[in-house]
Amino acid sequence: MSISNSNNNLALNEFNPRRCAACKYLRRRCSEDCVLAPYFPPSLPERFTCVHRIFGASNVARMLQQLPAHQRAQAADTLSLEAYWRVRDPVYGSVGIINLLQQEIYGNQHELARTQAQIAMYRAQHDHHHHHHHQQQQQQQQEQRETADGAHEPVEPTPFLGPPQQDNCALERTFLESNHFPDFF
């Protein structure tokens, strides 16, 4: 390509701006006042393709023209997203992805609650073991102090066997009655 050809191409581009994705798709000349050009640039042809398939180019142009200029960009973005999801999921469209994301949120919340419950259980176990260990250390320290002071020999703790059983009480009463002890009971 010669230098003169490249200069001619630059001049043509200055007088003929690039067509927007809508005009390019529809194979028409893109005018300076094209309502679709600001929202469907030539670099994103798939954006207009989805919108055209779902809503139609003339309907989209009419909707955008009816809106105030400051709302058109948001409307074009919304139409583009809805069209994209409707092409991907013809039955549910964007509602399908919303439901999928809500299910993920619910599952993650459930897993979080379960994990928090496990953490609480482990903390309670840790606190119980720590408290028990601390009591044992205090008891050992007390025994060491008593031994060091010579107060008395360490006494082994007597295990708690629980309340006396009724059968044992009945046997003791029978034993006492049979041996003719004075009535203290």
C-alpha positions as CSV (number, residue, x, y, z in Angstrom):
1,M,0.0,0.0,0.0
2,S,1.4,3.4,-1.0
3,I,1.5,6.5,1.2
4,S,-1.0,8.2,-1.0
5,N,-3.5,5.3,-0.5
6,S,-3.2,5.5,3.3
7,N,-3.8,9.2,3.2
8,N,-6.9,8.7,1.1
9,N,-8.2,6.1,3.6
10,L,-7.6,8.6,6.4
11,A,-9.5,11.2,4.5
12,L,-12.4,8.8,3.8
13,N,-12.6,7.8,7.5
14,E,-12.8,11.5,8.5
15,F,-15.8,12.1,6.3
16,N,-17.4,8.7,6.8
17,P,-17.2,7.8,10.5
18,R,-17.3,4.1,11.3
19,R,-20.7,2.6,11.3
20,C,-22.1,1.6,14.7
21,A,-22.7,-2.1,15.3
22,A,-26.5,-1.6,14.6
23,C,-26.0,0.0,11.3
24,K,-23.3,-2.4,10.3
25,Y,-25.5,-5.4,11.2
26,L,-28.5,-3.9,9.3
27,R,-26.2,-3.0,6.4
28,R,-27.2,0.6,6.3
29,R,-25.4,4.0,6.4
30,C,-24.9,5.3,9.9
31,S,-26.1,8.9,10.1
32,E,-24.6,11.4,12.5
33,D,-27.9,11.5,14.5
34,C,-28.2,7.6,14.8
35,V,-29.8,7.0,18.1
36,L,-28.2,3.5,18.4
37,A,-24.6,4.6,17.7
38,P,-23.6,5.8,21.2
39,Y,-24.9,2.6,22.8
40,F,-23.8,0.0,20.3
41,P,-20.2,0.8,19.2
42,P,-18.6,-1.1,16.3
43,S,-16.3,-2.8,18.8
44,L,-19.2,-4.7,20.4
45,P,-21.2,-6.2,17.5
46,E,-22.5,-9.2,19.6
47,R,-24.2,-6.7,22.0
48,F,-26.5,-5.4,19.2
49,T,-27.0,-8.9,17.7
50,C,-28.6,-10.1,20.9
51,V,-30.7,-7.0,21.3
52,H,-31.9,-7.2,17.7
53,R,-32.8,-10.9,18.0
54,I,-34.9,-10.4,21.1
55,F,-36.4,-6.9,20.7
56,G,-35.8,-5.9,17.1
57,A,-33.8,-2.9,16.0
58,S,-36.7,-0.6,15.3
59,N,-38.3,-1.3,18.7
60,V,-35.0,-0.5,20.5
61,A,-34.5,2.7,18.5
62,R,-38.1,3.8,19.3
63,M,-37.6,3.0,23.0
64,L,-34.4,4.9,23.2
65,Q,-35.9,7.9,21.3
66,Q,-38.8,8.1,23.8
67,L,-36.5,8.3,26.8
68,P,-34.7,11.5,28.0
69,A,-31.1,11.5,26.8
70,H,-29.7,11.0,30.4
71,Q,-31.6,7.7,30.7
72,R,-30.7,6.1,27.4
73,A,-27.4,4.6,28.4
74,Q,-28.9,2.8,31.3
75,A,-31.8,1.6,29.2
76,A,-29.4,0.3,26.5
77,D,-27.4,-1.5,29.1
78,T,-30.5,-3.0,30.6
79,L,-31.9,-4.1,27.2
80,S,-28.5,-5.6,26.3
81,L,-28.2,-7.6,29.5
82,E,-31.8,-8.9,29.2
83,A,-31.3,-9.8,25.6
84,Y,-28.0,-11.6,26.4
85,W,-29.6,-13.7,29.1
86,R,-32.7,-14.4,27.0
87,V,-30.5,-15.7,24.1
88,R,-28.6,-17.9,26.5
89,D,-31.7,-19.1,28.3
90,P,-34.8,-18.7,26.1
91,V,-37.2,-19.9,28.8
92,Y,-36.1,-18.0,31.9
93,G,-33.8,-15.3,30.6
94,S,-32.2,-13.2,33.3
95,V,-34.6,-14.7,35.9
96,G,-32.9,-18.1,35.5
97,I,-29.5,-16.6,36.5
98,I,-31.1,-14.7,39.4
99,N,-32.7,-18.0,40.7
100,L,-29.4,-19.8,40.3
101,L,-27.6,-17.1,42.3
102,Q,-30.2,-17.1,45.0
103,Q,-29.8,-20.8,45.4
104,E,-26.1,-20.4,45.7
105,I,-26.6,-17.7,48.3
106,Y,-29.0,-20.0,50.3
107,G,-26.5,-22.9,50.1
108,N,-23.6,-20.7,51.2
109,Q,-25.7,-19.3,54.1
110,H,-26.6,-22.8,55.2
111,E,-22.9,-23.8,55.0
112,L,-21.9,-20.7,56.9
113,A,-24.4,-21.5,59.7
114,R,-23.2,-25.1,59.9
115,T,-19.6,-23.9,60.1
116,Q,-20.4,-21.3,62.8
117,A,-22.1,-24.0,64.8
118,Q,-19.0,-26.3,64.5
119,I,-16.8,-23.4,65.6
120,A,-19.0,-22.7,68.6
121,M,-18.9,-26.4,69.5
122,Y,-15.1,-26.6,69.2
123,R,-14.7,-23.4,71.3
124,A,-16.9,-24.9,74.0
125,Q,-14.9,-28.1,74.0
126,H,-11.7,-26.0,74.1
127,D,-12.9,-23.9,77.0
128,H,-14.1,-26.9,78.9
129,H,-10.7,-28.7,78.5
130,H,-8.8,-25.5,79.3
131,H,-10.9,-24.9,82.4
132,H,-10.4,-28.6,83.5
133,H,-6.6,-28.3,82.9
134,H,-6.5,-25.1,84.8
135,Q,-8.3,-26.7,87.8
136,Q,-5.8,-29.6,87.7
137,Q,-2.9,-27.2,87.7
138,Q,-4.3,-25.3,90.7
139,Q,-4.9,-28.5,92.6
140,Q,-1.3,-29.7,91.9
141,Q,0.1,-26.3,93.0
142,Q,-2.0,-26.4,96.2
143,E,-0.7,-29.9,96.9
144,Q,2.9,-28.8,96.3
145,R,2.5,-25.9,98.6
146,E,1.1,-28.1,101.3
147,T,3.9,-30.6,100.9
148,A,6.5,-27.9,100.9
149,D,5.0,-26.3,104.0
150,G,5.0,-29.7,105.7
151,A,1.4,-29.2,106.8
152,H,0.5,-32.7,105.9
153,E,0.9,-35.4,103.3
154,P,-1.0,-35.0,100.1
155,V,-4.3,-36.7,100.2
156,E,-5.5,-38.6,97.2
157,P,-8.9,-37.2,96.2
158,T,-11.7,-39.6,96.9
159,P,-13.8,-40.3,93.9
160,F,-17.4,-39.3,94.1
161,L,-19.5,-42.4,93.8
162,G,-22.8,-40.7,93.7
163,P,-25.7,-40.7,96.1
164,P,-26.2,-43.9,98.1
165,Q,-28.4,-46.5,96.6
166,Q,-31.7,-47.4,98.3
167,D,-30.6,-51.1,98.4
168,N,-27.5,-50.1,100.4
169,C,-29.6,-48.0,102.8
170,A,-31.9,-50.9,103.3
171,L,-29.0,-53.3,104.0
172,E,-27.5,-50.9,106.5
173,R,-30.7,-50.5,108.3
174,T,-31.2,-54.2,108.4
175,F,-27.7,-54.7,109.8
176,L,-28.2,-52.0,112.4
177,E,-31.5,-53.4,113.5
178,S,-30.2,-57.0,113.7
179,N,-27.3,-56.0,115.9
180,H,-29.6,-54.2,118.4
181,F,-27.9,-50.9,118.4
182,P,-29.6,-48.0,120.1
183,D,-32.1,-46.1,117.9
184,F,-30.0,-43.3,116.5
185,F,-31.7,-43.4,113.2
